[in-house]
């Protein structure tokens, strides 16, 4: 069953979850091919499965395996020899699919050139089906328009349903609405049409029926479980840092408090250097195998910078509120946990949450960049005059 886990793995592998890449980055693992970037306009000719993730994705060509695509704006014109999985805000399918199609989006459309030889499972706010389906069709949406030939059965759950001139269902048409509608005979004969009225109790049953093989939306408990795992990860990370490098951690924390503006600028410089290593390593040709390692390093440093920034800001607030100058390790971990929870709640505020998280990352990476520069240049110590007395500013 497909759950988009592989797409998420591709995003993490390529570092797309941590920053917007200016150019398309691609890598291979076995017969799998991964693409990530800000905007992807790619002609593919791949042997195995293909994974693509970006803000805007336009893909054409052909792939011999499965095609997995996710983004805000998704357009698939590629022919897929196996299954196609697409997830996005706006999704348009134009290519032919030799096996099954599973797609979800706020606005979802399959065009007449998109012929699905297997089953099609579609979900969205607005769903328009113009591409013929040789197998069964399952649709869940607010407004559904069917204007294509369906060789197998069709099951549709919608608030509004309409049929275009090319709509034909050769199998059984089962539709679920609040009120029964008149289905034209040209779409399906009366004895092959089943109406199931939508009620509060039936909605969830229909959801499970339609979305068996669709990417599932996370439940509240799964979201809370994921947050708990993330919080536990940062607490373990904080405990390791406090245990193995307490003095260095304290020094970096104080550097943020003493010069936040300078540290923020150093964070921009450090992050720019990290991302600049990707094309530089790739251009050496011999360094191409190391590009995934560089991307993984970006993810690791981004995570460490986020934890360090959150911890430093939280400790500054702790001291400002009259907390102990040298609290215990347990108190430090509790301060870090409170910071992670507070920043996570900020994510529910549009734009503000993103800015807060990104600022913490820059502060943390800036402190690490300062430490690296100081270790490379050495500590000049106190400047003395010829009489071995400190020089006054």
Secondary structure in CASP SS format (residue, H / E / C, confidence):
PFRMAT SS
TARGET T0000
AUTHOR 0000-0000-0000
METHOD secondary structure of the structure
MODEL  1
X C 1.00
X C 1.00
X C 1.00
X C 1.00
X H 1.00
X H 1.00
X H 1.00
X H 1.00
X H 1.00
X H 1.00
X H 1.00
X H 1.00
X H 1.00
X H 1.00
X C 1.00
X C 1.00
X C 1.00
X C 1.00
X C 1.00
X C 1.00
X C 1.00
X C 1.00
X C 1.00
X C 1.00
X E 1.00
X E 1.00
X E 1.00
X E 1.00
X E 1.00
X C 1.00
X C 1.00
X E 1.00
X E 1.00
X E 1.00
X E 1.00
X E 1.00
X E 1.00
X E 1.00
X E 1.00
X E 1.00
X E 1.00
X E 1.00
X E 1.00
X E 1.00
X E 1.00
X E 1.00
X C 1.00
X C 1.00
X C 1.00
X E 1.00
X E 1.00
X E 1.00
X E 1.00
X E 1.00
X E 1.00
X E 1.00
X E 1.00
X E 1.00
X E 1.00
X E 1.00
X E 1.00
X E 1.00
X E 1.00
X C 1.00
X C 1.00
X C 1.00
X E 1.00
X E 1.00
X E 1.00
X E 1.00
X E 1.00
X E 1.00
X E 1.00
X E 1.00
X E 1.00
X E 1.00
X C 1.00
X C 1.00
X E 1.00
X E 1.00
X C 1.00
X C 1.00
X C 1.00
X E 1.00
X E 1.00
X E 1.00
X E 1.00
X E 1.00
X E 1.00
X E 1.00
X E 1.00
X E 1.00
X E 1.00
X C 1.00
X C 1.00
X C 1.00
X E 1.00
X C 1.00
X C 1.00
X C 1.00
X E 1.00
X E 1.00
X E 1.00
X E 1.00
X E 1.00
X E 1.00
X E 1.00
X E 1.00
X E 1.00
X E 1.00
X C 1.00
X C 1.00
X C 1.00
X C 1.00
X C 1.00
X E 1.00
X C 1.00
X C 1.00
X C 1.00
X E 1.00
X E 1.00
X E 1.00
X E 1.00
X E 1.00
X E 1.00
X E 1.00
X E 1.00
X E 1.00
X E 1.00
X C 1.00
X C 1.00
X C 1.00
X E 1.00
X C 1.00
X C 1.00
X C 1.00
X E 1.00
X E 1.00
X E 1.00
X E 1.00
X E 1.00
X E 1.00
X E 1.00
X E 1.00
X E 1.00
X E 1.00
X C 1.00
X C 1.00
X E 1.00
X E 1.00
X C 1.00
X C 1.00
X C 1.00
X E 1.00
X E 1.00
X E 1.00
X E 1.00
X E 1.00
X E 1.00
X E 1.00
X E 1.00
X E 1.00
X E 1.00
X C 1.00
X C 1.00
X C 1.00
X C 1.00
X E 1.00
X E 1.00
X C 1.00
X C 1.00
X C 1.00
X E 1.00
X E 1.00
X E 1.00
X E 1.00
X E 1.00
X C 1.00
X C 1.00
X C 1.00
X C 1.00
X C 1.00
X C 1.00
X C 1.00
X C 1.00
X C 1.00
X C 1.00
X C 1.00
X C 1.00
X H 1.00
X H 1.00
X H 1.00
X E 1.00
X E 1.00
X E 1.00
X E 1.00
X E 1.00
X C 1.00
X C 1.00
X H 1.00
X H 1.00
X H 1.00
X H 1.00
X H 1.00
X H 1.00
X H 1.00
X H 1.00
X H 1.00
X H 1.00
X H 1.00
X C 1.00
X C 1.00
X C 1.00
X C 1.00
X C 1.00
X C 1.00
X C 1.00
X C 1.00
X C 1.00
X H 1.00
X H 1.00
X H 1.00
X H 1.00
X H 1.00
X H 1.00
X H 1.00
X H 1.00
X H 1.00
X H 1.00
X H 1.00
X H 1.00
X H 1.00
X H 1.00
X H 1.00
X H 1.00
X H 1.00
X H 1.00
X H 1.00
X H 1.00
X H 1.00
X H 1.00
X H 1.00
X H 1.00
X H 1.00
X C 1.00
X H 1.00
X H 1.00
X H 1.00
X H 1.00
X H 1.00
X H 1.00
X H 1.00
X H 1.00
X H 1.00
X H 1.00
X H 1.00
X H 1.00
X H 1.00
X C 1.00
X H 1.00
X H 1.00
X H 1.00
X H 1.00
X H 1.00
X H 1.00
X H 1.00
X H 1.00
X H 1.00
X H 1.00
X H 1.00
X H 1.00
X H 1.00
X H 1.00
X H 1.00
X H 1.00
X H 1.00
X H 1.00
X H 1.00
X H 1.00
X H 1.00
X H 1.00
X H 1.00
X H 1.00
X C 1.00
X C 1.00
X C 1.00
X C 1.00
X H 1.00
X H 1.00
X H 1.00
X H 1.00
X H 1.00
X H 1.00
X H 1.00
X H 1.00
X H 1.00
X H 1.00
X H 1.00
X H 1.00
X H 1.00
X H 1.00
X H 1.00
X H 1.00
X H 1.00
X H 1.00
X H 1.00
X H 1.00
X H 1.00
X H 1.00
X H 1.00
X H 1.00
X H 1.00
X H 1.00
X H 1.00
X H 1.00
X H 1.00
X H 1.00
X H 1.00
X H 1.00
X H 1.00
X C 1.00
X C 1.00
X C 1.00
X C 1.00
X C 1.00
X C 1.00
X C 1.00
X C 1.00
X H 1.00
X H 1.00
X H 1.00
X H 1.00
X H 1.00
X H 1.00
X H 1.00
X H 1.00
X H 1.00
X H 1.00
X H 1.00
X H 1.00
X H 1.00
X H 1.00
X H 1.00
X H 1.00
X H 1.00
X H 1.00
X C 1.00
X C 1.00
X C 1.00
X C 1.00
X C 1.00
X H 1.00
X H 1.00
X H 1.00
X H 1.00
X H 1.00
X H 1.00
X H 1.00
X H 1.00
X H 1.00
X H 1.00
X H 1.00
X H 1.00
X H 1.00
X H 1.00
X H 1.00
X H 1.00
X H 1.00
X H 1.00
X H 1.00
X H 1.00
X H 1.00
X H 1.00
X H 1.00
X H 1.00
X H 1.00
X H 1.00
X C 1.00
X C 1.00
X C 1.00
X C 1.00
X C 1.00
X C 1.00
X E 1.00
X C 1.00
X C 1.00
X C 1.00
X C 1.00
X C 1.00
X E 1.00
X C 1.00
X C 1.00
X C 1.00
END
